[in-house]
Structure formats: C-alpha cells, structure tokens
Amino acid sequence: MNIVLFEPDEIGKALALSDERAKHILNVLRRQEGDTFDAGVIDGKRGKATVQSIGNESIDLQFDLQHEEPFLFPIDLIVGLSRPQTNRKILQEATSMGVRSLSFVTTERGEPSYATSKLWTTGEWRRHVIAGVVQAYTTRMPQVSFGISLEAALEANESVEVKIALDNYEAESALSEVDRGRGSIALALGSERGWAGAERTLLREHRFQLAHLGSRPLRTETAAVAGIAVLLS
C-alpha cells in the first residue's frame, strides 16, 4: 500500500488487528506506538496518521489530514463487459491511471452472465477500485457503473467534448493521431470479441470516431491501459 485509506466513518475509531490495513501498518510498515504513516479518507483529504496505542485486539490512530487531492483526469472509460478477471484488472489499472469514471456495458458479443458475476453482485468491484486508488497514492475514487446498455452509456456521455472508440477493423486513424483537444474525453472499447456492426453504427451516431492502437489485436485490459496512456500523453 502506498497510502492507507479509511472510510469517513472509520476516523476516530479503533482499527481491529484482524483488519488487513492494521496488518500492513504493523507488519509491513513496521510502525510502533508514536510512529506515523501516510493515510487518507476515501474521496477526502490526505495526510498522516499516528499510531497512538497498540492493544491486544486493535490499534488506536490519530489523524492529521490537511491535503486536498487534485481532481481526476476528465476521461470517461466505457468498456464492454468481459470476463471477471479482465474486469478486475481494468478496474484497478484504470483507477490508478486517474480516469474519472468507468462504465462496464453489455454488448452484443459479450457473455450475458458476466453482468451477474460475483464481482458485481457482491460489491467486490469496489475493493479493486480502492486498490487502484492506493496504488496511485491518492484518495479520489472514480464513478463506476456496470450492467448498463451501450446506448445508455453513450447517452450519459453526450456532453463530452471528444469521443473515441477503439476498433481494429474500421478505424479511420491511430489513436495517437486523433485531435484530443484539452477538454473531456470519452474512450470506448468493446468486450473481448470487439464491436458488432450495429454497435459501430451506434457509436458513430453518437459522434464517436473510431481509432486503433496498431495492427496487433490486444487483450481488453491491455487496450484499456494503452488507450488511457496515449490520451494522458
């Protein structure tokens, strides 16, 4: 962990020794009473926490959180629902790269059961987002939606200034050649089998231009990271 994050309602409460964060503080960071470490409140301020006391069942912490975190990059990622292990990687990596929202949408070529996997139904997805936030040494959480239709996601991004869909087959140009401007960007990529013809038509109707990342087909999680990296460059 590059930073230890807490929910707002956890501030001022003892942290159980069984909590993974307590194990990290004591066993990985090797903090003792009186020592400090980097800490923050999810979607709140960042600063330092001090180990006040270490008991038999919990540790007491004191917080000094003064730093306001910068806003996330104005990049909205739209991804066709893929295998849970692929979505886990995208949740963590895209979050660590600083996108402001992730929408996992149903697509024609995606497996319908992906939308009801335990990743989404148990709330597990949030753990992967927090892991990405921790990796990036920040507190800012992107907005995440899942199981919605591609059309609903496109309509939700109607006001975004630049709209790009990654596609290996009918792309007009490379992503690196697209004029990305200085405003908000929506980046869409299909599930593991790519876009269907009707989906390309729908994307174009919503003013998405098709772009590619080269001639080699990439895994969905690789394309997501590479696409974000190009936009951030």
N, C-alpha and C positions, 0 to 999 in steps of 0.2 A: 504494500500500500504506500503510495506517495503522499497520501493525506488520509486521515481517519475521519470519516463522515458520520454525522449523527442526525437523527430526525429532530425537528424543532422541540417536540415534547419530551425528548430524552435529556435535554440540557438541565442540569441541576439534580439529576437522578443518578444513583449508583449504577455502575456497569457490571453485570454479572461476570464472574470469572469464566463461565462457560461460553460467553459470547466470543465469536471469532475476533472481534476487534480488541477485546481485552487480552486474548492470547497473543495477538500481534504486538500490542503495546508492551507486554511483559516479556515475551519470549523471543520476538524478532527485533523489536527496537531496544529491548533490554532496559526499559525505563524503570526506575525505582522511585520511591517517595521523594517529591521535590523536583523531579525531572519534568521537562516539557517535551511536547511533540506537536507536529503540525496537525491542525484539526479544523473542522468547519461544519456548518449546518447546511443540509441539503437545500439548495436554492436560496441560501442565505450567505452570511458573512464567513470569512476565513480568518484564521489567526493561530493562536497557540492554546494548548490545554496543558494543565499541570496535574501530575499525579499527587493528590493530597494524602491519600492513605490507601493501603492495600490490606484488605481483610481476608477472612477465610472463604468468603463466598462472593465478594465483589470488590471493586476499587472505586474510590471517590475521586472525581475530577473537578477542577476549576477551570473555567473557560475565559479567555481574553480574545474575543473575535472582533477585529476592527476593520478588516479589509473588505471592501465591496468588490465583487468579482465582475469582470467585463462581460458584456452580453455575448451570446453565442453568435457564430457566423450566420448571416442570412441565407442559409442553404437548407432547402426542404427536400429531403430524400424520399422518393416513392419507390417501393420495391415490391415486386411480385412475390407473394408468399412462397417460400421454399422449404426444404427440409429443416426441421427444428435446429439441427446442429449448424446449418448455414445461417439461419436467422440469429442464432446466439452470437456468432462471430460478427455479423453486421451490427447488431445492437451495441456490442462493446466497442468495436473499432470505429464505427461512425460517430458514436458518442465521444470517444476520446479525441476525434478529429475536430469536434466542435460544431456539428450541424445543429440547427435549432429545432428540427422536427424530423421524425421518421414515420412514414405511413406504409404499413405492410398490407398489400391489397390482393384480393382474389383475382386470378387471371384465367384465361381460357385453357392454358397449358399447364397450370399449376394443379397439384393434387388437392382436392377439396378438403381432405382430412387434415391438412396442415393447419387450417384455421382453428381446429379444435384440439390441437395438441396440448399437452400439459404445460408447455412453455407459456401459452397464453391463458389457459383456463385456471391455472393455479397462481398466476401472478409472478411466476418465475422470471419473466422477461425483465422485471424491474431490477432484479439483482444484477443482471448483466449490464444494464444501463448504469447502475451505480458503480460497477467495476470499471466501466469506461470513464466515468467522471473522476474516480480515484486515480486512475492511470494518468489523467491529464492534469492532475494537481489543481483541481478547481471544485466548485460546488454546484455549478449550473447544470440543470437537467434538461434535456430536450423533451419536447412533447412527443408522445408515442401513441399511435393508433394502429389497430390491426383488425383484419377481417372485413374491412370495408371494400366496396367495389372500386375498380379503377376509375370509373366515371365520377364517383363521389370524391375521390382524392383529387382528381383533376379540377373539379368544380371548386373544391376548397382552396386550390392554389390559383384561382382565376386572376387574382390581382398581382401575382408575382411577375416581376419585370422580364426576366429571361427564363425560358422554358426549354429544356433539353431532354431528349430521351436517347439512351444508349441503344444502339442496334447494329448488328454485324452485317445485315443484309441489304438494307435500303438507305443507309446513312448517306447524307449529302457531303459530309466533311468530317475530318477528325475533330475530336473534342477540343484539342489544343488550338484549333484554328477558329473556333466559334468566338464571336464577339461577346464576352461575358459582362461587359459594362461594369458598373460599380454598385448596382443595386441588388435586390433579392434574386435568388436563382432557385428554380425547381429542377431537380435531376431525377429522372425516372429510369428504372431498368427492370426488365421482365424477370420472371422466375427462371429456374434453371433451364427451361426449354425455350426461353425467349418469347418475343411478342408474336401473337397471331395477327393475321392480316387485318381483321376488323379492329384490333387494338391499335395498330399503326394508324388506321384511318381516324379513330377516335382521338389519338394523340395529336394528329395534325389538325383536327377540327378545333382542338383547344390550344392551338398555336405552339405546339411543341415541335422543335426542329430535331431531326434525327442526326446523331453523331456517333462516331465509332472510336474505339481505343486502339485501333490497329487491326491487322488481318487475323490475328490469333484469337480464337474463342477463349474466353476467360471464365473461371468459376464466378458465380454470382457475387460471393463475398470479395473476391479479388477485384472484380469490376467496380464494385461499390467503393472500395478503398482507393483504387486508381482514379476513378472519376472525381471523387472528392479532392484528392491530391492535386489533380490538374486544375480544378476550379480554384483551389486555395493558392495556387502558384501565381 
